[in-house]
Amino acid sequence: MATLSIVRLYRHSFDTHPNITLAITAACLNSLGDGVAQFTEKAMHRKDHGDYLHYDFERTLRFFCFGFAIGPLLGRWNGFLEKRFPLRCPGSWHSPGVSDKVSLKALSKRVACDQLFMAPIGLALFLGAMGIMERRSVSQISKKFTDLYKPALATNWQVWPVAQLINFRYMPLPYRVPFQSTCGVFWTLYLSLLNAREDGNRDKNIALHRTPS
């Protein structure tokens, strides 16, 4: 009953205030992903070094802000795909209305369009936004792009097409961003670990260059 009430509350919020609903949903799930990532890092660090890492609340806040900004954009993108590639064709002359048969061709086009356009753009926005919020210089952000963009995009294309295939096929439009964000908890875990590792390598290199010879 509690789950049903939450679903109804979400649907009402989406129907009345779609942008803010998607923004808060994506922000909270993004924060969850970074929280899982930080606890994973702490466990790994303790195992290797025996001491504890402090939780970085500013880092989680950055993920919250990025999710808050990207949620409405994803909502509009899903709305565009819904209109541009309808999954159900118009009924025939002897069966008016909309056919129940799902067009696999349209579904494939949705996934392909999402992965070829939104995935590269979303990843670029993530790396750029994180660099800006971390107060990195232009050269440092450019270095992060050079080191992380291609491997992250290659990993994206290995895992997200299947998730989006399920999303576009079975999820109603109001629930696609929450479904994507829920799957994205694990993707955020990957990006968070990747981003943190790159920042750690950068800070280590800076410290080495500043150390007197």
Backbone as JSON Lines, residues from 0, in Angstrom:
{"i":0,"aa":"M","n":[0.82,-1.2,0.0],"ca":[0.0,0.0,0.0],"c":[0.86,1.27,0.0]}
{"i":1,"aa":"A","n":[1.94,1.23,0.78],"ca":[2.82,2.39,0.84],"c":[3.45,2.67,-0.52]}
{"i":2,"aa":"T","n":[3.87,1.58,-1.2],"ca":[4.48,1.73,-2.53],"c":[3.48,2.3,-3.5]}
{"i":3,"aa":"L","n":[2.23,1.82,-3.45],"ca":[1.19,2.32,-4.33],"c":[0.92,3.79,-4.08]}
{"i":4,"aa":"S","n":[0.94,4.19,-2.83],"ca":[0.72,5.6,-2.48],"c":[1.84,6.48,-3.01]}
{"i":5,"aa":"I","n":[3.08,5.98,-2.93],"ca":[4.23,6.73,-3.45],"c":[4.11,6.89,-4.96]}
{"i":6,"aa":"V","n":[3.7,5.8,-5.64],"ca":[3.54,5.85,-7.09],"c":[2.47,6.87,-7.48]}
{"i":7,"aa":"R","n":[1.35,6.86,-6.75],"ca":[0.28,7.82,-7.03],"c":[0.73,9.25,-6.77]}
{"i":8,"aa":"L","n":[1.47,9.44,-5.69],"ca":[1.98,10.77,-5.36],"c":[2.93,11.25,-6.43]}
{"i":9,"aa":"Y","n":[3.8,10.35,-6.89],"ca":[4.74,10.71,-7.95],"c":[3.99,11.08,-9.23]}
{"i":10,"aa":"R","n":[3.01,10.26,-9.6],"ca":[2.28,10.52,-10.84],"c":[1.53,11.85,-10.77]}
{"i":11,"aa":"H","n":[0.94,12.15,-9.63],"ca":[0.26,13.43,-9.46],"c":[1.26,14.58,-9.58]}
{"i":12,"aa":"S","n":[2.42,14.42,-8.95],"ca":[3.44,15.46,-9.01],"c":[3.95,15.62,-10.44]}
{"i":13,"aa":"F","n":[4.12,14.51,-11.15],"ca":[4.58,14.58,-12.53],"c":[3.55,15.28,-13.42]}
{"i":14,"aa":"D","n":[2.27,14.96,-13.21],"ca":[1.21,15.55,-14.03],"c":[1.08,17.05,-13.79]}
{"i":15,"aa":"T","n":[1.35,17.5,-12.57],"ca":[1.18,18.92,-12.24],"c":[2.46,19.73,-12.38]}
{"i":16,"aa":"H","n":[3.6,19.13,-12.03],"ca":[4.89,19.84,-12.1],"c":[5.96,18.87,-12.63]}
{"i":17,"aa":"P","n":[5.92,18.56,-13.94],"ca":[6.83,17.53,-14.47],"c":[8.31,17.85,-14.34]}
{"i":18,"aa":"N","n":[8.7,19.09,-14.6],"ca":[10.12,19.43,-14.58],"c":[10.74,19.32,-13.19]}
{"i":19,"aa":"I","n":[10.07,19.91,-12.21],"ca":[10.62,19.86,-10.85],"c":[10.59,18.44,-10.31]}
{"i":20,"aa":"T","n":[9.57,17.66,-10.7],"ca":[9.49,16.27,-10.25],"c":[10.66,15.46,-10.8]}
{"i":21,"aa":"L","n":[10.94,15.62,-12.09],"ca":[12.05,14.89,-12.7],"c":[13.39,15.38,-12.15]}
{"i":22,"aa":"A","n":[13.49,16.68,-11.88],"ca":[14.74,17.24,-11.36],"c":[15.05,16.65,-9.98]}
{"i":23,"aa":"I","n":[14.07,16.63,-9.1],"ca":[14.29,16.12,-7.75],"c":[14.54,14.62,-7.76]}
{"i":24,"aa":"T","n":[13.79,13.89,-8.59],"ca":[13.97,12.44,-8.68],"c":[15.38,12.09,-9.15]}
{"i":25,"aa":"A","n":[15.81,12.72,-10.24],"ca":[17.15,12.45,-10.77],"c":[18.23,12.89,-9.79]}
{"i":26,"aa":"A","n":[18.02,14.01,-9.11],"ca":[19.0,14.52,-8.16],"c":[19.19,13.56,-6.99]}
{"i":27,"aa":"C","n":[18.08,13.06,-6.46],"ca":[18.16,12.14,-5.31],"c":[18.82,10.83,-5.7]}
{"i":28,"aa":"L","n":[18.48,10.3,-6.86],"ca":[19.06,9.03,-7.29],"c":[20.53,9.2,-7.67]}
{"i":29,"aa":"N","n":[20.89,10.36,-8.22],"ca":[22.3,10.64,-8.49],"c":[23.1,10.7,-7.19]}
{"i":30,"aa":"S","n":[22.52,11.33,-6.18],"ca":[23.18,11.42,-4.88],"c":[23.36,10.04,-4.27]}
{"i":31,"aa":"L","n":[22.34,9.2,-4.43],"ca":[22.43,7.82,-3.94],"c":[23.58,7.09,-4.62]}
{"i":32,"aa":"G","n":[23.7,7.27,-5.93],"ca":[24.79,6.62,-6.65],"c":[26.15,7.03,-6.15]}
{"i":33,"aa":"D","n":[26.34,8.33,-5.9],"ca":[27.63,8.79,-5.37],"c":[27.85,8.3,-3.95]}
{"i":34,"aa":"G","n":[26.77,8.24,-3.15],"ca":[26.91,7.72,-1.79],"c":[27.38,6.27,-1.8]}
{"i":35,"aa":"V","n":[26.78,5.46,-2.66],"ca":[27.21,4.06,-2.8],"c":[28.66,4.01,-3.24]}
{"i":36,"aa":"A","n":[29.03,4.91,-4.17],"ca":[30.42,4.94,-4.66],"c":[31.39,5.29,-3.54]}
{"i":37,"aa":"Q","n":[31.04,6.27,-2.73],"ca":[31.96,6.67,-1.66],"c":[32.12,5.59,-0.61]}
{"i":38,"aa":"F","n":[31.03,4.92,-0.24],"ca":[31.15,3.84,0.73],"c":[31.96,2.67,0.14]}
{"i":39,"aa":"T","n":[31.83,2.45,-1.17],"ca":[32.64,1.43,-1.84],"c":[34.11,1.81,-1.79]}
{"i":40,"aa":"E","n":[34.41,3.08,-2.07],"ca":[35.79,3.56,-2.01],"c":[36.36,3.44,-0.61]}
{"i":41,"aa":"K","n":[35.54,3.77,0.39],"ca":[36.0,3.69,1.78],"c":[36.35,2.26,2.16]}
{"i":42,"aa":"A","n":[35.5,1.32,1.73],"ca":[35.75,-0.09,2.03],"c":[37.03,-0.57,1.36]}
{"i":43,"aa":"M","n":[37.21,-0.17,0.09],"ca":[38.42,-0.58,-0.64],"c":[39.66,0.05,-0.03]}
{"i":44,"aa":"H","n":[39.55,1.32,0.36],"ca":[40.71,2.01,0.95],"c":[41.07,1.41,2.3]}
{"i":45,"aa":"R","n":[40.07,1.09,3.1],"ca":[40.34,0.5,4.4],"c":[41.01,-0.87,4.25]}
{"i":46,"aa":"K","n":[40.55,-1.62,3.25],"ca":[41.13,-2.95,3.03],"c":[42.59,-2.85,2.61]}
{"i":47,"aa":"D","n":[42.91,-1.84,1.78],"ca":[44.27,-1.71,1.26],"c":[45.22,-0.98,2.21]}
{"i":48,"aa":"H","n":[44.68,0.01,2.94],"ca":[45.55,0.88,3.74],"c":[45.28,0.82,5.24]}
{"i":49,"aa":"G","n":[44.15,0.28,5.63],"ca":[43.86,0.12,7.05],"c":[43.3,1.33,7.75]}
{"i":50,"aa":"D","n":[43.18,2.47,7.06],"ca":[42.59,3.66,7.68],"c":[41.28,4.02,6.99]}
{"i":51,"aa":"Y","n":[40.67,5.1,7.43],"ca":[39.35,5.48,6.95],"c":[39.43,6.74,6.09]}
{"i":52,"aa":"L","n":[38.54,6.8,5.09],"ca":[38.36,8.02,4.3],"c":[37.13,8.76,4.83]}
{"i":53,"aa":"H","n":[37.22,10.07,4.89],"ca":[36.07,10.87,5.32],"c":[35.07,10.98,4.17]}
{"i":54,"aa":"Y","n":[33.79,11.01,4.51],"ca":[32.75,11.16,3.49],"c":[32.79,12.58,2.94]}
{"i":55,"aa":"D","n":[32.78,12.69,1.6],"ca":[32.85,13.99,0.93],"c":[31.44,14.45,0.58]}
{"i":56,"aa":"F","n":[30.84,15.26,1.45],"ca":[29.48,15.73,1.22],"c":[29.4,16.7,0.04]}
{"i":57,"aa":"E","n":[30.47,17.46,-0.18],"ca":[30.47,18.38,-1.33],"c":[30.41,17.61,-2.64]}
{"i":58,"aa":"R","n":[31.07,16.49,-2.69],"ca":[31.04,15.66,-3.9],"c":[29.63,15.15,-4.17]}
{"i":59,"aa":"T","n":[28.94,14.68,-3.12],"ca":[27.56,14.22,-3.28],"c":[26.66,15.38,-3.7]}
{"i":60,"aa":"L","n":[26.92,16.57,-3.16],"ca":[26.15,17.74,-3.55],"c":[26.33,18.05,-5.02]}
{"i":61,"aa":"R","n":[27.54,17.86,-5.54],"ca":[27.78,18.1,-6.96],"c":[26.96,17.13,-7.81]}
{"i":62,"aa":"F","n":[26.89,15.88,-7.38],"ca":[26.08,14.9,-8.11],"c":[24.59,15.26,-8.01]}
{"i":63,"aa":"F","n":[24.17,15.75,-6.86],"ca":[22.78,16.19,-6.69],"c":[22.47,17.31,-7.67]}
{"i":64,"aa":"C","n":[23.35,18.29,-7.75],"ca":[23.14,19.44,-8.64],"c":[23.1,19.01,-10.1]}
{"i":65,"aa":"F","n":[23.98,18.1,-10.47],"ca":[23.99,17.64,-11.87],"c":[22.7,16.89,-12.18]}
{"i":66,"aa":"G","n":[22.26,16.02,-11.28],"ca":[21.0,15.3,-11.49],"c":[19.82,16.25,-11.57]}
{"i":67,"aa":"F","n":[19.81,17.27,-10.72],"ca":[18.73,18.25,-10.72],"c":[18.65,18.97,-12.07]}
{"i":68,"aa":"A","n":[19.8,19.25,-12.67],"ca":[19.83,19.95,-13.94],"c":[19.49,19.04,-15.12]}
{"i":69,"aa":"I","n":[19.96,17.79,-15.06],"ca":[19.81,16.89,-16.21],"c":[18.44,16.22,-16.27]}
{"i":70,"aa":"G","n":[17.75,16.11,-15.11],"ca":[16.46,15.42,-15.08],"c":[15.43,15.98,-16.05]}
{"i":71,"aa":"P","n":[15.15,17.3,-16.02],"ca":[14.18,17.86,-16.97],"c":[14.62,17.7,-18.43]}
{"i":72,"aa":"L","n":[15.92,17.8,-18.68],"ca":[16.42,17.6,-20.04],"c":[16.13,16.19,-20.53]}
{"i":73,"aa":"L","n":[16.35,15.2,-19.67],"ca":[16.04,13.83,-20.05],"c":[14.54,13.64,-20.27]}
{"i":74,"aa":"G","n":[13.73,14.33,-19.47],"ca":[12.29,14.26,-19.66],"c":[11.86,14.77,-21.02]}
{"i":75,"aa":"R","n":[12.42,15.9,-21.42],"ca":[12.09,16.46,-22.74],"c":[12.61,15.56,-23.87]}
{"i":76,"aa":"W","n":[13.78,14.97,-23.65],"ca":[14.35,14.07,-24.65],"c":[13.46,12.84,-24.83]}
{"i":77,"aa":"N","n":[12.98,12.27,-23.73],"ca":[12.1,11.12,-23.82],"c":[10.78,11.48,-24.5]}
{"i":78,"aa":"G","n":[10.28,12.7,-24.24],"ca":[9.07,13.15,-24.91],"c":[9.28,13.29,-26.41]}
{"i":79,"aa":"F","n":[10.46,13.78,-26.81],"ca":[10.78,13.89,-28.23],"c":[10.82,12.51,-28.89]}
{"i":80,"aa":"L","n":[11.49,11.54,-28.24],"ca":[11.56,10.19,-28.81],"c":[10.19,9.55,-28.9]}
{"i":81,"aa":"E","n":[9.34,9.84,-27.91],"ca":[7.98,9.28,-27.9],"c":[7.19,9.75,-29.13]}
{"i":82,"aa":"K","n":[7.34,11.03,-29.47],"ca":[6.61,11.58,-30.61],"c":[7.27,11.23,-31.94]}
{"i":83,"aa":"R","n":[8.6,11.23,-31.94],"ca":[9.32,11.01,-33.21],"c":[9.27,9.55,-33.64]}
{"i":84,"aa":"F","n":[9.31,8.63,-32.68],"ca":[9.32,7.2,-33.0],"c":[8.21,6.48,-32.22]}
{"i":85,"aa":"P","n":[6.94,6.67,-32.61],"ca":[5.84,5.98,-31.9],"c":[5.97,4.47,-32.04]}
{"i":86,"aa":"L","n":[5.8,3.78,-30.92],"ca":[5.99,2.33,-30.94],"c":[4.79,1.58,-31.5]}
{"i":87,"aa":"R","n":[3.63,2.17,-31.42],"ca":[2.42,1.51,-31.9],"c":[1.88,2.25,-33.11]}
{"i":88,"aa":"C","n":[1.7,1.51,-34.19],"ca":[1.27,2.1,-35.45],"c":[-0.24,2.34,-35.43]}
{"i":89,"aa":"P","n":[-0.72,3.27,-36.26],"ca":[-2.16,3.47,-36.38],"c":[-2.86,2.2,-36.85]}
{"i":90,"aa":"G","n":[-4.08,2.0,-36.39],"ca":[-4.83,0.8,-36.77],"c":[-5.18,0.79,-38.25]}
{"i":91,"aa":"S","n":[-5.52,-0.36,-38.75],"ca":[-5.89,-0.5,-40.16],"c":[-7.34,-0.09,-40.37]}
{"i":92,"aa":"W","n":[-7.82,-0.14,-41.61],"ca":[-9.17,0.31,-41.93],"c":[-10.23,-0.54,-41.25]}
{"i":93,"aa":"H","n":[-9.91,-1.84,-41.02],"ca":[-10.89,-2.7,-40.37],"c":[-10.69,-2.76,-38.86]}
{"i":94,"aa":"S","n":[-9.63,-2.08,-38.36],"ca":[-9.39,-2.03,-36.92],"c":[-8.89,-0.64,-36.56]}
{"i":95,"aa":"P","n":[-9.8,0.34,-36.53],"ca":[-9.4,1.74,-36.29],"c":[-8.8,1.94,-34.9]}
{"i":96,"aa":"G","n":[-8.19,3.07,-34.73],"ca":[-7.54,3.37,-33.45],"c":[-6.05,3.14,-33.54]}
{"i":97,"aa":"V","n":[-5.46,2.64,-32.47],"ca":[-4.02,2.38,-32.42],"c":[-3.79,0.89,-32.23]}
{"i":98,"aa":"S","n":[-2.89,0.34,-33.02],"ca":[-2.6,-1.09,-32.94],"c":[-1.86,-1.42,-31.65]}
{"i":99,"aa":"D","n":[-2.11,-2.62,-31.1],"ca":[-1.4,-3.07,-29.9],"c":[-0.01,-3.61,-30.23]}
{"i":100,"aa":"K","n":[0.24,-3.83,-31.49],"ca":[1.52,-4.41,-31.9],"c":[2.62,-3.36,-31.82]}
{"i":101,"aa":"V","n":[3.71,-3.7,-31.15],"ca":[4.85,-2.78,-31.0],"c":[5.76,-2.88,-32.21]}
{"i":102,"aa":"S","n":[6.14,-1.73,-32.73],"ca":[7.05,-1.69,-33.86],"c":[8.49,-1.85,-33.37]}
{"i":103,"aa":"L","n":[9.09,-2.99,-33.7],"ca":[10.48,-3.22,-33.3],"c":[11.43,-2.26,-34.01]}
{"i":104,"aa":"K","n":[11.04,-1.85,-35.22],"ca":[11.86,-0.9,-35.98],"c":[11.91,0.44,-35.26]}
{"i":105,"aa":"A","n":[10.74,0.92,-34.8],"ca":[10.7,2.19,-34.07],"c":[11.44,2.08,-32.75]}
{"i":106,"aa":"L","n":[11.3,0.94,-32.07],"ca":[12.0,0.73,-30.81],"c":[13.51,0.77,-31.02]}
{"i":107,"aa":"S","n":[13.98,0.13,-32.07],"ca":[15.41,0.12,-32.38],"c":[15.9,1.53,-32.7]}
{"i":108,"aa":"K","n":[15.08,2.3,-33.39],"ca":[15.46,3.67,-33.72],"c":[15.55,4.53,-32.46]}
{"i":109,"aa":"R","n":[14.64,4.31,-31.54],"ca":[14.69,5.05,-30.27],"c":[16.01,4.8,-29.54]}
{"i":110,"aa":"V","n":[16.35,3.52,-29.4],"ca":[17.57,3.16,-28.68],"c":[18.8,3.7,-29.4]}
{"i":111,"aa":"A","n":[18.82,3.54,-30.74],"ca":[19.97,4.01,-31.52],"c":[20.13,5.52,-31.41]}
{"i":112,"aa":"C","n":[19.01,6.24,-31.53],"ca":[19.05,7.7,-31.43],"c":[19.52,8.13,-30.05]}
{"i":113,"aa":"D","n":[19.03,7.47,-29.01],"ca":[19.42,7.8,-27.65],"c":[20.91,7.58,-27.43]}
{"i":114,"aa":"Q","n":[21.42,6.46,-27.93],"ca":[22.82,6.13,-27.68],"c":[23.79,6.9,-28.56]}
{"i":115,"aa":"L","n":[23.36,7.28,-29.76],"ca":[24.25,7.99,-30.67],"c":[24.27,9.49,-30.42]}
{"i":116,"aa":"F","n":[23.2,10.02,-29.82],"ca":[23.11,11.46,-29.62],"c":[23.14,11.84,-28.13]}
{"i":117,"aa":"M","n":[22.18,11.33,-27.36],"ca":[22.09,11.77,-25.97],"c":[23.22,11.23,-25.11]}
{"i":118,"aa":"A","n":[23.62,9.98,-25.33],"ca":[24.68,9.4,-24.5],"c":[25.99,10.19,-24.59]}
{"i":119,"aa":"P","n":[26.49,10.5,-25.79],"ca":[27.73,11.3,-25.86],"c":[27.55,12.71,-25.27]}
{"i":120,"aa":"I","n":[26.38,13.33,-25.52],"ca":[26.13,14.67,-25.0],"c":[26.05,14.64,-23.47]}
{"i":121,"aa":"G","n":[25.31,13.66,-22.94],"ca":[25.16,13.56,-21.49],"c":[26.49,13.34,-20.78]}
{"i":122,"aa":"L","n":[27.34,12.51,-21.37],"ca":[28.65,12.25,-20.77],"c":[29.52,13.5,-20.82]}
{"i":123,"aa":"A","n":[29.46,14.23,-21.93],"ca":[30.23,15.47,-22.04],"c":[29.74,16.5,-21.01]}
{"i":124,"aa":"L","n":[28.42,16.59,-20.85],"ca":[27.86,17.5,-19.85],"c":[28.31,17.11,-18.44]}
{"i":125,"aa":"F","n":[28.34,15.81,-18.16],"ca":[28.77,15.35,-16.84],"c":[30.21,15.75,-16.56]}
{"i":126,"aa":"L","n":[31.11,15.44,-17.48],"ca":[32.53,15.73,-17.25],"c":[32.76,17.25,-17.15]}
{"i":127,"aa":"G","n":[32.09,18.01,-18.02],"ca":[32.26,19.45,-17.98],"c":[31.69,20.06,-16.71]}
{"i":128,"aa":"A","n":[30.48,19.62,-16.33],"ca":[29.85,20.17,-15.13],"c":[30.64,19.83,-13.88]}
{"i":129,"aa":"M","n":[31.12,18.59,-13.79],"ca":[31.91,18.2,-12.62],"c":[33.21,18.99,-12.55]}
{"i":130,"aa":"G","n":[33.83,19.2,-13.68],"ca":[35.07,19.98,-13.7],"c":[34.85,21.4,-13.23]}
{"i":131,"aa":"I","n":[33.74,22.01,-13.68],"ca":[33.43,23.39,-13.29],"c":[33.11,23.45,-11.79]}
{"i":132,"aa":"M","n":[32.27,22.51,-11.31],"ca":[31.89,22.53,-9.89],"c":[33.07,22.19,-8.98]}
{"i":133,"aa":"E","n":[34.05,21.46,-9.51],"ca":[35.27,21.17,-8.75],"c":[36.29,22.3,-8.85]}
{"i":134,"aa":"R","n":[35.9,23.36,-9.58],"ca":[36.74,24.55,-9.75],"c":[38.07,24.21,-10.44]}
{"i":135,"aa":"R","n":[37.97,23.34,-11.43],"ca":[39.15,23.01,-12.23],"c":[39.38,24.07,-13.3]}
{"i":136,"aa":"S","n":[40.61,24.17,-13.75],"ca":[40.93,25.09,-14.84],"c":[40.51,24.46,-16.17]}
{"i":137,"aa":"V","n":[40.53,25.28,-17.22],"ca":[40.15,24.79,-18.55],"c":[41.08,23.66,-18.99]}
{"i":138,"aa":"S","n":[42.36,23.81,-18.73],"ca":[43.31,22.77,-19.12],"c":[43.09,21.48,-18.34]}
{"i":139,"aa":"Q","n":[42.72,21.61,-17.08],"ca":[42.47,20.42,-16.26],"c":[41.2,19.69,-16.73]}
{"i":140,"aa":"I","n":[40.16,20.46,-17.08],"ca":[38.93,19.86,-17.6],"c":[39.21,19.18,-18.93]}
{"i":141,"aa":"S","n":[40.01,19.83,-19.77],"ca":[40.37,19.25,-21.07],"c":[41.13,17.95,-20.88]}
{"i":142,"aa":"K","n":[42.02,17.92,-19.89],"ca":[42.77,16.69,-19.59],"c":[41.84,15.58,-19.13]}
{"i":143,"aa":"K","n":[40.84,15.94,-18.33],"ca":[39.87,14.96,-17.86],"c":[39.1,14.37,-19.04]}
{"i":144,"aa":"F","n":[38.7,15.23,-19.99],"ca":[38.03,14.74,-21.19],"c":[38.91,13.76,-21.94]}
{"i":145,"aa":"T","n":[40.17,14.12,-22.1],"ca":[41.11,13.27,-22.84],"c":[41.25,11.9,-22.18]}
{"i":146,"aa":"D","n":[41.31,11.88,-20.86],"ca":[41.56,10.64,-20.14],"c":[40.31,9.78,-19.97]}
{"i":147,"aa":"L","n":[39.15,10.42,-19.8],"ca":[37.96,9.68,-19.37],"c":[36.88,9.5,-20.43]}
{"i":148,"aa":"Y","n":[36.78,10.42,-21.38],"ca":[35.6,10.42,-22.26],"c":[35.46,9.14,-23.07]}
{"i":149,"aa":"K","n":[36.49,8.76,-23.76],"ca":[36.4,7.58,-24.64],"c":[36.14,6.28,-23.88]}
{"i":150,"aa":"P","n":[36.9,5.99,-22.81],"ca":[36.61,4.74,-22.08],"c":[35.23,4.73,-21.44]}
{"i":151,"aa":"A","n":[34.77,5.89,-20.94],"ca":[33.44,5.94,-20.33],"c":[32.36,5.75,-21.38]}
{"i":152,"aa":"L","n":[32.53,6.35,-22.56],"ca":[31.54,6.2,-23.62],"c":[31.5,4.76,-24.13]}
{"i":153,"aa":"A","n":[32.68,4.13,-24.23],"ca":[32.72,2.73,-24.66],"c":[32.0,1.83,-23.66]}
{"i":154,"aa":"T","n":[32.19,2.09,-22.37],"ca":[31.48,1.33,-21.33],"c":[29.99,1.59,-21.4]}
{"i":155,"aa":"N","n":[29.61,2.84,-21.64],"ca":[28.21,3.21,-21.78],"c":[27.53,2.37,-22.85]}
{"i":156,"aa":"W","n":[28.17,2.23,-23.98],"ca":[27.58,1.49,-25.1],"c":[27.52,-0.02,-24.85]}
{"i":157,"aa":"Q","n":[28.22,-0.48,-23.84],"ca":[28.15,-1.9,-23.49],"c":[26.97,-2.21,-22.57]}
{"i":158,"aa":"V","n":[26.52,-1.23,-21.78],"ca":[25.51,-1.52,-20.75],"c":[24.17,-0.83,-20.97]}
{"i":159,"aa":"W","n":[24.19,0.4,-21.53],"ca":[22.96,1.17,-21.58],"c":[21.97,0.78,-22.68]}
{"i":160,"aa":"P","n":[22.4,0.28,-23.84],"ca":[21.4,-0.09,-24.85],"c":[20.35,-1.07,-24.34]}
{"i":161,"aa":"V","n":[20.77,-2.07,-23.56],"ca":[19.81,-3.05,-23.04],"c":[18.87,-2.38,-22.04]}
{"i":162,"aa":"A","n":[19.41,-1.54,-21.16],"ca":[18.59,-0.85,-20.17],"c":[17.57,0.06,-20.85]}
{"i":163,"aa":"Q","n":[18.0,0.78,-21.88],"ca":[17.08,1.67,-22.58],"c":[16.07,0.91,-23.43]}
{"i":164,"aa":"L","n":[16.46,-0.24,-23.92],"ca":[15.52,-1.08,-24.66],"c":[14.35,-1.47,-23.76]}
{"i":165,"aa":"I","n":[14.65,-1.87,-22.53],"ca":[13.61,-2.21,-21.56],"c":[12.81,-0.96,-21.19]}
{"i":166,"aa":"N","n":[13.52,0.13,-20.99],"ca":[12.88,1.39,-20.6],"c":[11.86,1.85,-21.64]}
{"i":167,"aa":"F","n":[12.3,1.95,-22.9],"ca":[11.43,2.45,-23.96],"c":[10.3,1.48,-24.28]}
{"i":168,"aa":"R","n":[10.53,0.19,-24.06],"ca":[9.51,-0.8,-24.42],"c":[8.43,-0.93,-23.36]}
{"i":169,"aa":"Y","n":[8.81,-0.91,-22.09],"ca":[7.86,-1.27,-21.04],"c":[7.45,-0.13,-20.11]}
{"i":170,"aa":"M","n":[8.26,0.94,-20.01],"ca":[7.97,2.0,-19.06],"c":[7.07,3.08,-19.69]}
{"i":171,"aa":"P","n":[5.97,3.45,-19.03],"ca":[5.21,4.62,-19.49],"c":[6.08,5.87,-19.42]}
{"i":172,"aa":"L","n":[5.76,6.86,-20.24],"ca":[6.58,8.06,-20.35],"c":[6.9,8.72,-19.0]}
{"i":173,"aa":"P","n":[5.94,8.88,-18.06],"ca":[6.28,9.55,-16.8],"c":[7.31,8.82,-15.95]}
{"i":174,"aa":"Y","n":[7.49,7.51,-16.19],"ca":[8.39,6.72,-15.35],"c":[9.73,6.4,-16.01]}
{"i":175,"aa":"R","n":[9.95,6.95,-17.19],"ca":[11.19,6.6,-17.9],"c":[12.42,7.23,-17.27]}
{"i":176,"aa":"V","n":[12.33,8.5,-16.87],"ca":[13.48,9.13,-16.2],"c":[13.75,8.47,-14.85]}
{"i":177,"aa":"P","n":[12.71,8.19,-14.0],"ca":[12.99,7.46,-12.76],"c":[13.6,6.08,-13.0]}
{"i":178,"aa":"F","n":[13.12,5.35,-14.01],"ca":[13.7,4.05,-14.31],"c":[15.15,4.21,-14.75]}
{"i":179,"aa":"Q","n":[15.39,5.18,-15.63],"ca":[16.74,5.43,-16.11],"c":[17.65,5.87,-14.96]}
{"i":180,"aa":"S","n":[17.12,6.68,-14.06],"ca":[17.91,7.15,-12.92],"c":[18.18,6.03,-11.93]}
{"i":181,"aa":"T","n":[17.21,5.11,-11.79],"ca":[17.42,3.97,-10.91],"c":[18.53,3.06,-11.45]}
{"i":182,"aa":"C","n":[18.45,2.76,-12.74],"ca":[19.56,2.02,-13.37],"c":[20.84,2.84,-13.28]}
{"i":183,"aa":"G","n":[20.66,4.16,-13.35],"ca":[21.82,5.05,-13.32],"c":[22.52,5.11,-11.99]}
{"i":184,"aa":"V","n":[21.91,4.55,-10.93],"ca":[22.63,4.48,-9.65],"c":[23.93,3.72,-9.83]}
{"i":185,"aa":"F","n":[23.86,2.63,-10.57],"ca":[25.06,1.82,-10.82],"c":[25.98,2.52,-11.82]}
{"i":186,"aa":"W","n":[25.38,3.23,-12.78],"ca":[26.2,3.99,-13.73],"c":[26.88,5.15,-13.01]}
{"i":187,"aa":"T","n":[26.15,5.81,-12.1],"ca":[26.75,6.88,-11.31],"c":[27.87,6.35,-10.43]}
{"i":188,"aa":"L","n":[27.68,5.14,-9.91],"ca":[28.74,4.49,-9.14],"c":[30.0,4.38,-9.99]}
{"i":189,"aa":"Y","n":[29.84,3.93,-11.23],"ca":[30.99,3.79,-12.14],"c":[31.61,5.16,-12.44]}
{"i":190,"aa":"L","n":[30.77,6.15,-12.81],"ca":[31.29,7.48,-13.14],"c":[31.94,8.15,-11.94]}
{"i":191,"aa":"S","n":[31.33,7.97,-10.78],"ca":[31.87,8.57,-9.57],"c":[33.25,8.01,-9.23]}
{"i":192,"aa":"L","n":[33.37,6.7,-9.32],"ca":[34.66,6.07,-9.06],"c":[35.7,6.5,-10.1]}
{"i":193,"aa":"L","n":[35.25,6.57,-11.37],"ca":[36.15,6.97,-12.45],"c":[36.59,8.41,-12.26]}
{"i":194,"aa":"N","n":[35.63,9.29,-11.94],"ca":[35.93,10.7,-11.75],"c":[36.84,10.91,-10.55]}
{"i":195,"aa":"A","n":[36.57,10.2,-9.45],"ca":[37.38,10.33,-8.24],"c":[38.8,9.81,-8.47]}
{"i":196,"aa":"R","n":[38.92,8.72,-9.22],"ca":[40.24,8.16,-9.49],"c":[41.07,9.13,-10.31]}
{"i":197,"aa":"E","n":[40.43,9.76,-11.3],"ca":[41.13,10.74,-12.12],"c":[41.54,11.94,-11.3]}
{"i":198,"aa":"D","n":[40.65,12.41,-10.41],"ca":[40.99,13.55,-9.54],"c":[42.14,13.19,-8.61]}
{"i":199,"aa":"G","n":[42.14,11.95,-8.1],"ca":[43.22,11.51,-7.22],"c":[44.54,11.46,-7.95]}
{"i":200,"aa":"N","n":[44.53,10.97,-9.18],"ca":[45.77,10.93,-9.97],"c":[46.28,12.34,-10.25]}
{"i":201,"aa":"R","n":[45.33,13.25,-10.54],"ca":[45.72,14.63,-10.82],"c":[46.34,15.28,-9.59]}
{"i":202,"aa":"D","n":[45.69,15.13,-8.45],"ca":[46.21,15.73,-7.21],"c":[47.57,15.13,-6.84]}
{"i":203,"aa":"K","n":[47.74,13.84,-7.09],"ca":[49.01,13.19,-6.79],"c":[50.12,13.76,-7.68]}
{"i":204,"aa":"N","n":[49.8,13.97,-8.97],"ca":[50.79,14.53,-9.88],"c":[51.17,15.95,-9.49]}
{"i":205,"aa":"I","n":[50.16,16.74,-9.06],"ca":[50.45,18.11,-8.62],"c":[51.38,18.1,-7.41]}
{"i":206,"aa":"A","n":[51.1,17.19,-6.47],"ca":[51.93,17.1,-5.26],"c":[53.36,16.7,-5.6]}
{"i":207,"aa":"L","n":[53.51,15.77,-6.55],"ca":[54.84,15.34,-6.95],"c":[55.62,16.48,-7.6]}
{"i":208,"aa":"H","n":[54.92,17.28,-8.43],"ca":[55.61,18.39,-9.1],"c":[55.98,19.5,-8.11]}
{"i":209,"aa":"R","n":[55.21,19.6,-7.03],"ca":[55.5,20.64,-6.05],"c":[56.53,20.23,-5.02]}
{"i":210,"aa":"T","n":[56.84,18.92,-4.98],"ca":[57.8,18.43,-4.0],"c":[59.21,18.85,-4.4]}
{"i":211,"aa":"P","n":[59.96,19.5,-3.52],"ca":[61.33,19.94,-3.87],"c":[62.2,18.73,-4.18]}
{"i":212,"aa":"S","n":[63.03,18.88,-5.18],"ca":[63.94,17.79,-5.57],"c":[65.2,17.83,-4.71]}
